[in-house]
Amino acid sequence: MSAKPLQNRAWLLASARTIAEQLKLQSEGTRLRIRIPSRTTTTNTHGWSASIGDLGKAQPRLEVWFEKFSSYSVCKLFACFCTERRRQLTSVTSRVARKLWPSRVVTMDDTEETKFLVLTKRLARSEFNTPVLEKYQGGRTFYGIYDPTRETAARVSPHFCTRAVAFFEDAYGKLGREFAEAHHMIPLSQLRGQVRSRMEHLTAVCANCHRMLHRMDGKREDVRKLRLIVRRHNA
């Protein structure tokens, strides 16, 4: 590798933490559960991975990898959703926007394993710019983006972190489409003392809208304003 293993792991961990911190700031009020990673796990692809959260119990996880699966001589970063329940991801990839269509579908037939698992045909340069869908035995599935950035002396790769956050946010909109959440029309942070929530205090919204509402003014009319925005967008 281009640097000592401990340096590579530290670089991955710093990048994963940066991505998690940005997502955590933007995921308040959604079912996206983000955790700041404190360790990495060795992978069978000559590298490491770090978990940064999930979409709920038994739901897809968010992970960041730094490994040689793409079949290059140096490790590449990979930001992905992963699950053992394939339908959770394949149902999403069938309805995402064009920019999130998988450019390549990988199965075990496309890999080889000597000491480590790698692609038989390495990832093309153009495939670094679009998502890849990986489907393996037992339903284990990955849906994510690789980045061509090499490890540098910089603490993190800002280019990759920006791309990863955008990917997770864009794909999460589809992953959360079929779920409803309860939104407090007056944020709990604005109420004093102990308050028992009542039905008239809540409204049901999708996870995407819930996230947008928590970026607004924290007033009852936010729901009406957002509804008008959505209607104009879909007109």
PyRosetta script that sets phi, psi and omega in degrees:
from pyrosetta import init, pose_from_sequence

init()
pose = pose_from_sequence("MSAKPLQNRAWLLASARTIAEQLKLQSEGTRLRIRIPSRTTTTNTHGWSASIGDLGKAQPRLEVWFEKFSSYSVCKLFACFCTERRRQLTSVTSRVARKLWPSRVVTMDDTEETKFLVLTKRLARSEFNTPVLEKYQGGRTFYGIYDPTRETAARVSPHFCTRAVAFFEDAYGKLGREFAEAHHMIPLSQLRGQVRSRMEHLTAVCANCHRMLHRMDGKREDVRKLRLIVRRHNA")
pose.set_psi(1, 162.9)
pose.set_omega(1, -175.4)
pose.set_phi(2, -73.8)
pose.set_psi(2, -12.7)
pose.set_omega(2, 178.7)
pose.set_phi(3, -148.8)
pose.set_psi(3, 169.6)
pose.set_omega(3, -180.0)
pose.set_phi(4, -62.5)
pose.set_psi(4, 146.9)
pose.set_omega(4, -179.4)
pose.set_phi(5, -51.5)
pose.set_psi(5, -41.3)
pose.set_omega(5, -179.5)
pose.set_phi(6, -63.3)
pose.set_psi(6, -35.2)
pose.set_omega(6, 177.9)
pose.set_phi(7, -69.1)
pose.set_psi(7, -41.2)
pose.set_omega(7, 178.0)
pose.set_phi(8, -61.7)
pose.set_psi(8, -44.1)
pose.set_omega(8, 179.7)
pose.set_phi(9, -64.6)
pose.set_psi(9, -40.1)
pose.set_omega(9, 179.5)
pose.set_phi(10, -65.1)
pose.set_psi(10, -37.4)
pose.set_omega(10, 180.0)
pose.set_phi(11, -67.0)
pose.set_psi(11, -43.2)
pose.set_omega(11, 176.3)
pose.set_phi(12, -60.8)
pose.set_psi(12, -48.0)
pose.set_omega(12, -176.3)
pose.set_phi(13, -61.9)
pose.set_psi(13, -40.7)
pose.set_omega(13, 179.1)
pose.set_phi(14, -65.0)
pose.set_psi(14, -40.9)
pose.set_omega(14, 178.8)
pose.set_phi(15, -66.4)
pose.set_psi(15, -43.6)
pose.set_omega(15, 179.5)
pose.set_phi(16, -62.5)
pose.set_psi(16, -38.9)
pose.set_omega(16, 178.7)
pose.set_phi(17, -66.0)
pose.set_psi(17, -40.6)
pose.set_omega(17, 179.2)
pose.set_phi(18, -62.0)
pose.set_psi(18, -44.0)
pose.set_omega(18, 178.8)
pose.set_phi(19, -63.5)
pose.set_psi(19, -45.3)
pose.set_omega(19, -178.9)
pose.set_phi(20, -63.0)
pose.set_psi(20, -40.9)
pose.set_omega(20, -179.5)
pose.set_phi(21, -63.3)
pose.set_psi(21, -41.5)
pose.set_omega(21, 179.2)
pose.set_phi(22, -67.3)
pose.set_psi(22, -42.3)
pose.set_omega(22, 179.2)
pose.set_phi(23, -66.5)
pose.set_psi(23, -37.3)
pose.set_omega(23, -178.2)
pose.set_phi(24, -63.0)
pose.set_psi(24, -37.9)
pose.set_omega(24, 179.3)
pose.set_phi(25, -65.7)
pose.set_psi(25, -29.2)
pose.set_omega(25, -172.9)
pose.set_phi(26, -102.8)
pose.set_psi(26, -0.6)
pose.set_omega(26, -174.0)
pose.set_phi(27, -107.6)
pose.set_psi(27, 7.7)
pose.set_omega(27, 179.7)
pose.set_phi(28, -58.3)
pose.set_psi(28, 132.3)
pose.set_omega(28, 177.7)
pose.set_phi(29, 86.9)
pose.set_psi(29, 4.7)
pose.set_omega(29, 178.1)
pose.set_phi(30, -114.9)
pose.set_psi(30, 174.2)
pose.set_omega(30, 178.1)
pose.set_phi(31, -85.6)
pose.set_psi(31, 3.7)
pose.set_omega(31, 176.5)
pose.set_phi(32, -73.3)
pose.set_psi(32, 116.4)
pose.set_omega(32, -177.2)
pose.set_phi(33, -105.0)
pose.set_psi(33, 106.3)
pose.set_omega(33, -176.5)
pose.set_phi(34, -101.6)
pose.set_psi(34, 136.3)
pose.set_omega(34, 177.7)
pose.set_phi(35, -127.2)
pose.set_psi(35, 136.6)
pose.set_omega(35, 176.7)
pose.set_phi(36, -76.7)
pose.set_psi(36, 117.3)
pose.set_omega(36, -175.1)
pose.set_phi(37, -70.2)
pose.set_psi(37, 146.6)
pose.set_omega(37, 178.7)
pose.set_phi(38, -118.0)
pose.set_psi(38, -6.0)
pose.set_omega(38, -178.5)
pose.set_phi(39, -153.1)
pose.set_psi(39, 168.2)
pose.set_omega(39, 175.8)
pose.set_phi(40, -119.5)
pose.set_psi(40, 162.2)
pose.set_omega(40, 178.3)
pose.set_phi(41, -121.4)
pose.set_psi(41, 134.7)
pose.set_omega(41, 177.6)
pose.set_phi(42, -68.7)
pose.set_psi(42, 137.8)
pose.set_omega(42, -178.5)
pose.set_phi(43, -111.2)
pose.set_psi(43, 169.3)
pose.set_omega(43, 177.6)
pose.set_phi(44, -88.1)
pose.set_psi(44, 14.6)
pose.set_omega(44, -178.9)
pose.set_phi(45, -114.9)
pose.set_psi(45, 27.0)
pose.set_omega(45, 178.2)
pose.set_phi(46, 62.1)
pose.set_psi(46, 52.8)
pose.set_omega(46, 179.4)
pose.set_phi(47, -173.8)
pose.set_psi(47, -151.4)
pose.set_omega(47, -175.5)
pose.set_phi(48, -142.4)
pose.set_psi(48, 162.0)
pose.set_omega(48, 175.5)
pose.set_phi(49, -135.1)
pose.set_psi(49, 156.7)
pose.set_omega(49, 176.7)
pose.set_phi(50, -136.1)
pose.set_psi(50, 129.0)
pose.set_omega(50, 178.6)
pose.set_phi(51, -86.0)
pose.set_psi(51, 133.2)
pose.set_omega(51, -179.1)
pose.set_phi(52, -120.0)
pose.set_psi(52, 7.1)
pose.set_omega(52, 176.1)
pose.set_phi(53, 148.3)
pose.set_psi(53, -168.1)
pose.set_omega(53, 179.3)
pose.set_phi(54, -158.0)
pose.set_psi(54, 176.5)
pose.set_omega(54, 179.8)
pose.set_phi(55, -100.2)
pose.set_psi(55, 13.4)
pose.set_omega(55, -179.0)
pose.set_phi(56, 127.0)
pose.set_psi(56, 174.3)
pose.set_omega(56, -178.5)
pose.set_phi(57, -59.5)
pose.set_psi(57, 128.9)
pose.set_omega(57, 179.3)
pose.set_phi(58, 62.2)
pose.set_psi(58, 20.2)
pose.set_omega(58, 178.8)
pose.set_phi(59, -107.8)
pose.set_psi(59, 167.1)
pose.set_omega(59, -178.5)
pose.set_phi(60, -53.1)
pose.set_psi(60, 144.1)
pose.set_omega(60, 177.8)
pose.set_phi(61, -98.1)
pose.set_psi(61, 155.8)
pose.set_omega(61, 174.1)
pose.set_phi(62, -105.5)
pose.set_psi(62, 125.0)
pose.set_omega(62, -178.4)
pose.set_phi(63, -136.4)
pose.set_psi(63, 156.4)
pose.set_omega(63, 174.5)
pose.set_phi(64, -125.4)
pose.set_psi(64, 130.3)
pose.set_omega(64, -177.9)
pose.set_phi(65, -118.7)
pose.set_psi(65, 155.0)
pose.set_omega(65, 171.8)
pose.set_phi(66, -138.5)
pose.set_psi(66, 102.7)
pose.set_omega(66, -168.6)
pose.set_phi(67, -158.0)
pose.set_psi(67, -179.4)
pose.set_omega(67, -175.0)
pose.set_phi(68, -107.9)
pose.set_psi(68, 19.9)
pose.set_omega(68, -177.6)
pose.set_phi(69, -59.3)
pose.set_psi(69, -31.8)
pose.set_omega(69, -178.1)
pose.set_phi(70, -68.1)
pose.set_psi(70, -5.5)
pose.set_omega(70, 174.3)
pose.set_phi(71, 76.8)
pose.set_psi(71, 24.1)
pose.set_omega(71, 171.0)
pose.set_phi(72, -94.1)
pose.set_psi(72, 165.6)
pose.set_omega(72, -176.0)
pose.set_phi(73, -74.9)
pose.set_psi(73, -15.2)
pose.set_omega(73, 178.6)
pose.set_phi(74, -120.7)
pose.set_psi(74, 159.0)
pose.set_omega(74, -180.0)
pose.set_phi(75, -68.0)
pose.set_psi(75, 148.4)
pose.set_omega(75, 176.2)
pose.set_phi(76, -125.4)
pose.set_psi(76, 147.4)
pose.set_omega(76, 178.3)
pose.set_phi(77, -79.9)
pose.set_psi(77, 147.8)
pose.set_omega(77, -177.5)
pose.set_phi(78, -144.4)
pose.set_psi(78, 122.9)
pose.set_omega(78, 176.3)
pose.set_phi(79, -110.2)
pose.set_psi(79, 127.7)
pose.set_omega(79, -171.9)
pose.set_phi(80, -151.8)
pose.set_psi(80, 160.3)
pose.set_omega(80, 162.8)
pose.set_phi(81, -95.2)
pose.set_psi(81, 141.5)
pose.set_omega(81, 176.6)
pose.set_phi(82, -140.3)
pose.set_psi(82, 151.1)
pose.set_omega(82, -177.1)
pose.set_phi(83, -159.3)
pose.set_psi(83, 161.1)
pose.set_omega(83, 172.0)
pose.set_phi(84, -98.7)
pose.set_psi(84, 1.1)
pose.set_omega(84, 179.0)
pose.set_phi(85, -114.4)
pose.set_psi(85, 91.8)
pose.set_omega(85, -169.0)
pose.set_phi(86, -54.6)
pose.set_psi(86, -39.2)
pose.set_omega(86, -175.6)
pose.set_phi(87, -59.9)
pose.set_psi(87, -27.4)
pose.set_omega(87, 179.1)
pose.set_phi(88, -59.1)
pose.set_psi(88, -30.5)
pose.set_omega(88, -178.9)
pose.set_phi(89, -103.4)
pose.set_psi(89, -39.2)
pose.set_omega(89, -177.8)
pose.set_phi(90, -66.5)
pose.set_psi(90, -30.1)
pose.set_omega(90, 177.2)
pose.set_phi(91, -68.3)
pose.set_psi(91, -29.1)
pose.set_omega(91, 178.8)
pose.set_phi(92, -74.9)
pose.set_psi(92, -45.2)
pose.set_omega(92, -175.7)
pose.set_phi(93, -66.2)
pose.set_psi(93, -15.8)
pose.set_omega(93, 179.4)
pose.set_phi(94, -82.0)
pose.set_psi(94, -10.4)
pose.set_omega(94, -176.4)
pose.set_phi(95, -131.9)
pose.set_psi(95, 9.2)
pose.set_omega(95, 178.7)
pose.set_phi(96, -75.2)
pose.set_psi(96, 165.7)
pose.set_omega(96, 177.0)
pose.set_phi(97, -64.4)
pose.set_psi(97, 160.2)
pose.set_omega(97, -175.7)
pose.set_phi(98, -53.2)
pose.set_psi(98, -39.5)
pose.set_omega(98, -177.0)
pose.set_phi(99, -65.2)
pose.set_psi(99, -15.3)
pose.set_omega(99, 179.5)
pose.set_phi(100, -107.3)
pose.set_psi(100, 6.2)
pose.set_omega(100, 175.3)
pose.set_phi(101, -63.7)
pose.set_psi(101, 135.9)
pose.set_omega(101, 176.8)
pose.set_phi(102, -63.0)
pose.set_psi(102, 129.7)
pose.set_omega(102, 177.9)
pose.set_phi(103, -82.6)
pose.set_psi(103, -16.1)
pose.set_omega(103, -178.0)
pose.set_phi(104, -154.4)
pose.set_psi(104, 137.6)
pose.set_omega(104, 174.9)
pose.set_phi(105, -109.5)
pose.set_psi(105, 124.5)
pose.set_omega(105, -175.8)
pose.set_phi(106, -112.3)
pose.set_psi(106, 133.7)
pose.set_omega(106, 172.5)
pose.set_phi(107, -125.0)
pose.set_psi(107, 179.3)
pose.set_omega(107, 179.2)
pose.set_phi(108, -61.1)
pose.set_psi(108, -26.7)
pose.set_omega(108, 178.5)
pose.set_phi(109, -65.6)
pose.set_psi(109, -18.0)
pose.set_omega(109, -179.2)
pose.set_phi(110, -96.4)
pose.set_psi(110, 8.3)
pose.set_omega(110, -176.3)
pose.set_phi(111, -123.6)
pose.set_psi(111, 165.2)
pose.set_omega(111, 172.9)
pose.set_phi(112, -140.2)
pose.set_psi(112, 151.6)
pose.set_omega(112, -177.3)
pose.set_phi(113, -136.5)
pose.set_psi(113, 115.8)
pose.set_omega(113, 171.0)
pose.set_phi(114, -106.4)
pose.set_psi(114, -88.2)
pose.set_omega(114, 173.0)
pose.set_phi(115, -90.5)
pose.set_psi(115, -32.4)
pose.set_omega(115, 179.5)
pose.set_phi(116, -134.9)
pose.set_psi(116, 159.2)
pose.set_omega(116, 179.0)
pose.set_phi(117, -84.8)
pose.set_psi(117, 125.7)
pose.set_omega(117, 179.1)
pose.set_phi(118, -142.7)
pose.set_psi(118, 165.4)
pose.set_omega(118, 175.2)
pose.set_phi(119, -70.8)
pose.set_psi(119, 138.7)
pose.set_omega(119, 174.8)
pose.set_phi(120, -67.2)
pose.set_psi(120, -43.7)
pose.set_omega(120, 175.5)
pose.set_phi(121, -109.2)
pose.set_psi(121, 113.6)
pose.set_omega(121, -172.1)
pose.set_phi(122, -64.2)
pose.set_psi(122, 156.7)
pose.set_omega(122, -177.7)
pose.set_phi(123, -61.5)
pose.set_psi(123, 127.9)
pose.set_omega(123, 178.3)
pose.set_phi(124, -71.5)
pose.set_psi(124, 155.0)
pose.set_omega(124, -179.3)
pose.set_phi(125, -56.8)
pose.set_psi(125, -39.8)
pose.set_omega(125, -178.9)
pose.set_phi(126, -66.3)
pose.set_psi(126, -23.6)
pose.set_omega(126, -177.4)
pose.set_phi(127, -81.1)
pose.set_psi(127, -6.1)
pose.set_omega(127, 174.5)
pose.set_phi(128, -75.8)
pose.set_psi(128, -13.8)
pose.set_omega(128, -174.9)
pose.set_phi(129, -97.4)
pose.set_psi(129, -3.7)
pose.set_omega(129, -179.1)
pose.set_phi(130, -136.6)
pose.set_psi(130, 159.7)
pose.set_omega(130, -177.6)
pose.set_phi(131, -65.6)
pose.set_psi(131, 155.9)
pose.set_omega(131, 176.3)
pose.set_phi(132, -122.9)
pose.set_psi(132, 138.5)
pose.set_omega(132, 178.4)
pose.set_phi(133, -110.5)
pose.set_psi(133, 121.6)
pose.set_omega(133, -178.8)
pose.set_phi(134, -114.1)
pose.set_psi(134, 125.2)
pose.set_omega(134, -176.6)
pose.set_phi(135, -124.1)
pose.set_psi(135, 122.0)
pose.set_omega(135, -176.8)
pose.set_phi(136, -126.5)
pose.set_psi(136, 177.2)
pose.set_omega(136, -178.1)
pose.set_phi(137, -58.9)
pose.set_psi(137, 151.5)
pose.set_omega(137, 176.6)
pose.set_phi(138, 75.8)
pose.set_psi(138, 7.8)
pose.set_omega(138, 179.8)
pose.set_phi(139, 87.4)
pose.set_psi(139, -1.0)
pose.set_omega(139, -179.2)
pose.set_phi(140, -65.1)
pose.set_psi(140, 125.5)
pose.set_omega(140, -171.9)
pose.set_phi(141, -139.8)
pose.set_psi(141, 140.6)
pose.set_omega(141, 176.0)
pose.set_phi(142, -124.6)
pose.set_psi(142, 141.5)
pose.set_omega(142, 176.1)
pose.set_phi(143, -138.2)
pose.set_psi(143, 110.5)
pose.set_omega(143, -174.3)
pose.set_phi(144, -165.7)
pose.set_psi(144, -173.3)
pose.set_omega(144, -178.6)
pose.set_phi(145, -123.0)
pose.set_psi(145, 137.6)
pose.set_omega(145, 172.7)
pose.set_phi(146, -93.5)
pose.set_psi(146, 158.0)
pose.set_omega(146, 179.2)
pose.set_phi(147, -129.0)
pose.set_psi(147, 135.0)
pose.set_omega(147, -177.6)
pose.set_phi(148, -77.1)
pose.set_psi(148, -6.4)
pose.set_omega(148, -176.0)
pose.set_phi(149, -59.6)
pose.set_psi(149, 133.3)
pose.set_omega(149, 174.7)
pose.set_phi(150, -88.6)
pose.set_psi(150, 158.5)
pose.set_omega(150, 175.3)
pose.set_phi(151, -64.6)
pose.set_psi(151, 136.9)
pose.set_omega(151, -179.8)
pose.set_phi(152, -129.2)
pose.set_psi(152, -176.6)
pose.set_omega(152, 178.2)
pose.set_phi(153, -74.6)
pose.set_psi(153, -15.4)
pose.set_omega(153, 178.7)
pose.set_phi(154, -64.3)
pose.set_psi(154, 151.6)
pose.set_omega(154, -176.6)
pose.set_phi(155, -63.0)
pose.set_psi(155, -40.3)
pose.set_omega(155, 178.6)
pose.set_phi(156, -139.9)
pose.set_psi(156, 172.4)
pose.set_omega(156, 173.9)
pose.set_phi(157, -100.6)
pose.set_psi(157, 99.8)
pose.set_omega(157, -177.1)
pose.set_phi(158, -62.3)
pose.set_psi(158, -34.1)
pose.set_omega(158, 179.1)
pose.set_phi(159, -62.3)
pose.set_psi(159, -47.5)
pose.set_omega(159, -179.9)
pose.set_phi(160, -66.3)
pose.set_psi(160, -41.9)
pose.set_omega(160, -178.6)
pose.set_phi(161, -60.7)
pose.set_psi(161, -41.6)
pose.set_omega(161, 178.9)
pose.set_phi(162, -64.1)
pose.set_psi(162, -44.9)
pose.set_omega(162, 179.3)
pose.set_phi(163, -63.8)
pose.set_psi(163, -42.0)
pose.set_omega(163, -177.8)
pose.set_phi(164, -64.8)
pose.set_psi(164, -44.9)
pose.set_omega(164, 179.4)
pose.set_phi(165, -61.3)
pose.set_psi(165, -44.5)
pose.set_omega(165, 180.0)
pose.set_phi(166, -62.8)
pose.set_psi(166, -41.1)
pose.set_omega(166, 179.4)
pose.set_phi(167, -63.6)
pose.set_psi(167, -49.2)
pose.set_omega(167, -179.3)
pose.set_phi(168, -60.3)
pose.set_psi(168, -41.4)
pose.set_omega(168, -178.9)
pose.set_phi(169, -67.1)
pose.set_psi(169, -45.3)
pose.set_omega(169, -179.0)
pose.set_phi(170, -63.6)
pose.set_psi(170, -47.2)
pose.set_omega(170, -178.3)
pose.set_phi(171, -70.2)
pose.set_psi(171, -34.8)
pose.set_omega(171, -179.6)
pose.set_phi(172, -61.5)
pose.set_psi(172, -33.5)
pose.set_omega(172, 177.8)
pose.set_phi(173, -56.3)
pose.set_psi(173, -38.3)
pose.set_omega(173, 178.2)
pose.set_phi(174, -77.6)
pose.set_psi(174, -39.3)
pose.set_omega(174, -179.2)
pose.set_phi(175, -64.0)
pose.set_psi(175, -28.5)
pose.set_omega(175, -177.8)
pose.set_phi(176, -96.4)
pose.set_psi(176, 4.2)
pose.set_omega(176, -171.8)
pose.set_phi(177, -60.0)
pose.set_psi(177, -38.8)
pose.set_omega(177, -172.5)
pose.set_phi(178, -92.7)
pose.set_psi(178, 13.4)
pose.set_omega(178, -177.0)
pose.set_phi(179, -114.9)
pose.set_psi(179, 139.6)
pose.set_omega(179, 176.5)
pose.set_phi(180, -108.2)
pose.set_psi(180, 146.2)
pose.set_omega(180, 179.5)
pose.set_phi(181, -132.6)
pose.set_psi(181, 155.6)
pose.set_omega(181, 179.0)
pose.set_phi(182, -91.8)
pose.set_psi(182, 124.0)
pose.set_omega(182, 179.7)
pose.set_phi(183, -108.0)
pose.set_psi(183, 128.9)
pose.set_omega(183, 174.0)
pose.set_phi(184, -77.4)
pose.set_psi(184, 118.0)
pose.set_omega(184, -176.5)
pose.set_phi(185, -65.3)
pose.set_psi(185, -27.4)
pose.set_omega(185, 168.6)
pose.set_phi(186, -114.5)
pose.set_psi(186, 115.1)
pose.set_omega(186, -176.8)
pose.set_phi(187, -52.5)
pose.set_psi(187, 140.3)
pose.set_omega(187, 179.9)
pose.set_phi(188, -59.1)
pose.set_psi(188, -29.6)
pose.set_omega(188, -178.8)
pose.set_phi(189, -66.0)
pose.set_psi(189, -17.9)
pose.set_omega(189, -179.5)
pose.set_phi(190, -94.7)
pose.set_psi(190, -4.0)
pose.set_omega(190, -178.9)
pose.set_phi(191, -100.5)
pose.set_psi(191, 144.8)
pose.set_omega(191, -178.4)
pose.set_phi(192, -101.4)
pose.set_psi(192, 146.3)
pose.set_omega(192, 177.0)
pose.set_phi(193, 70.7)
pose.set_psi(193, -168.1)
pose.set_omega(193, 179.2)
pose.set_phi(194, -84.3)
pose.set_psi(194, 129.4)
pose.set_omega(194, -177.7)
pose.set_phi(195, -126.7)
pose.set_psi(195, 129.8)
pose.set_omega(195, 176.0)
pose.set_phi(196, -93.0)
pose.set_psi(196, 120.4)
pose.set_omega(196, -177.8)
pose.set_phi(197, -69.5)
pose.set_psi(197, 139.2)
pose.set_omega(197, 175.5)
pose.set_phi(198, -119.3)
pose.set_psi(198, 163.4)
pose.set_omega(198, -177.5)
pose.set_phi(199, -58.0)
pose.set_psi(199, -35.1)
pose.set_omega(199, -178.1)
pose.set_phi(200, -72.1)
pose.set_psi(200, -10.8)
pose.set_omega(200, 177.5)
pose.set_phi(201, -87.7)
pose.set_psi(201, -11.5)
pose.set_omega(201, -170.6)
pose.set_phi(202, -117.4)
pose.set_psi(202, 158.2)
pose.set_omega(202, 170.9)
pose.set_phi(203, -143.8)
pose.set_psi(203, 144.9)
pose.set_omega(203, -178.7)
pose.set_phi(204, -88.5)
pose.set_psi(204, 128.6)
pose.set_omega(204, 179.0)
pose.set_phi(205, -138.6)
pose.set_psi(205, 161.2)
pose.set_omega(205, 174.9)
pose.set_phi(206, -74.1)
pose.set_psi(206, 165.5)
pose.set_omega(206, -177.3)
pose.set_phi(207, -62.1)
pose.set_psi(207, -36.4)
pose.set_omega(207, 179.4)
pose.set_phi(208, -63.4)
pose.set_psi(208, -49.5)
pose.set_omega(208, -179.8)
pose.set_phi(209, -64.9)
pose.set_psi(209, -36.3)
pose.set_omega(209, 178.2)
pose.set_phi(210, -58.6)
pose.set_psi(210, -42.1)
pose.set_omega(210, 179.9)
pose.set_phi(211, -64.0)
pose.set_psi(211, -42.3)
pose.set_omega(211, -179.9)
pose.set_phi(212, -66.6)
pose.set_psi(212, -39.3)
pose.set_omega(212, 179.9)
pose.set_phi(213, -60.6)
pose.set_psi(213, -35.7)
pose.set_omega(213, -179.3)
pose.set_phi(214, -75.0)
pose.set_psi(214, -4.7)
pose.set_omega(214, 173.9)
pose.set_phi(215, -99.3)
pose.set_psi(215, -1.5)
pose.set_omega(215, -176.0)
pose.set_phi(216, -93.7)
pose.set_psi(216, -151.4)
pose.set_omega(216, -168.6)
pose.set_phi(217, -87.7)
pose.set_psi(217, -8.3)
pose.set_omega(217, -178.6)
pose.set_phi(218, 74.6)
pose.set_psi(218, 36.0)
pose.set_omega(218, -179.4)
pose.set_phi(219, -124.9)
pose.set_psi(219, 160.6)
pose.set_omega(219, -178.8)
pose.set_phi(220, -57.9)
pose.set_psi(220, -36.6)
pose.set_omega(220, -176.2)
pose.set_phi(221, -74.1)
pose.set_psi(221, -3.6)
pose.set_omega(221, 178.7)
pose.set_phi(222, -59.2)
pose.set_psi(222, -38.2)
pose.set_omega(222, -178.8)
pose.set_phi(223, -63.5)
pose.set_psi(223, -43.9)
pose.set_omega(223, 179.2)
pose.set_phi(224, -64.2)
pose.set_psi(224, -42.3)
pose.set_omega(224, 179.8)
pose.set_phi(225, -62.3)
pose.set_psi(225, -43.4)
pose.set_omega(225, -179.4)
pose.set_phi(226, -66.6)
pose.set_psi(226, -38.1)
pose.set_omega(226, 178.4)
pose.set_phi(227, -60.0)
pose.set_psi(227, -40.8)
pose.set_omega(227, 178.4)
pose.set_phi(228, -65.8)
pose.set_psi(228, -38.9)
pose.set_omega(228, 178.8)
pose.set_phi(229, -62.6)
pose.set_psi(229, -45.1)
pose.set_omega(229, -179.4)
pose.set_phi(230, -64.0)
pose.set_psi(230, -42.0)
pose.set_omega(230, -180.0)
pose.set_phi(231, -62.9)
pose.set_psi(231, -42.3)
pose.set_omega(231, 179.5)
pose.set_phi(232, -64.8)
pose.set_psi(232, -39.2)
pose.set_omega(232, -178.9)
pose.set_phi(233, -65.7)
pose.set_psi(233, -35.2)
pose.set_omega(233, -176.5)
pose.set_phi(234, -91.3)
pose.set_psi(234, -4.3)
pose.set_omega(234, -178.1)
pose.set_phi(235, -65.2)
pose.dump_pdb("model.pdb")
